Amino acid sequence: MRKILIVIVLFSSSYSQAQNQEIQKVIETFFEAFHAKDTLKLQTLCDETMILQSINENAKGTRLSNEKPEVFFKSIASIPAEIKFQEKILSYSIQVDGSMAHAWTPYEFYVNGKLSHKGVNAFTLFKKDTPENSGWKIVHLIDTRRK
């Protein structure tokens, strides 16, 4: 009985680890596409109903803003080639329950090598399971931004 319990624990632990790696890979691919300004790739990682929000924190107060996905994709595509930007993810904290996952990713954002702002991203993902479209998709992305 004890051996069976150990096997079950090991199996569920490795399954959980594999799921977390799958989710982390989606987010890593999101940022690879983001840095490359590859909006077509970004769109394949995001659900068509994705919600984008930002919380800006500064001396004047805190403000919540919403952005439509199509506006986000257009803004990424329109960044001039001479502007280099990088969002450095500092760590991943991933939680999964069935077909829903949440990833908390603190970050630093650099423009032309200089720190612009920092904060945390909170991704919510949904695991689609249809013949034409399966895998983890980003359904909500909210971030904080402070200087």
Secondary structure as GFF3:
##gff-version 3
##sequence-region A 1 147
A	DSSP	alpha_helix	2	36	.	.	.	ID=ss1
A	DSSP	alpha_helix	39	45	.	.	.	ID=ss2
A	DSSP	beta_strand	46	58	.	.	.	ID=ss3
A	DSSP	beta_strand	61	67	.	.	.	ID=ss4
A	DSSP	alpha_helix	69	77	.	.	.	ID=ss5
A	DSSP	beta_strand	85	89	.	.	.	ID=ss6
A	DSSP	beta_strand	93	97	.	.	.	ID=ss7
A	DSSP	beta_strand	100	111	.	.	.	ID=ss8
A	DSSP	beta_strand	114	130	.	.	.	ID=ss9
A	DSSP	beta_strand	133	146	.	.	.	ID=ss10
###
